[in-house]
């Protein structure tokens, strides 16, 4: 009957959910207990300096500004 499909459906569901569950657990273990952390310490991350600059100048990495946001030195 219809219930004969439940064991195979359970196996399919388990094997489909397993990779994302393992990824979640491994991020929790290796990235300071954050389940979706960015790897800022990676050597291949080339835009880290630009991220830090935008954060320092504007206070947010999502609102970059140009040279007009850098304050001029005080004149004598």
Secondary structure, DSSP 8 states (H G I E B T S, - for coil): -GGGGHHHHHHHHHHHHHHHHHHHHHHHHHTTT-TT---TT-TT-TTHHHHHHHHHHHS-TTS---GGGS------
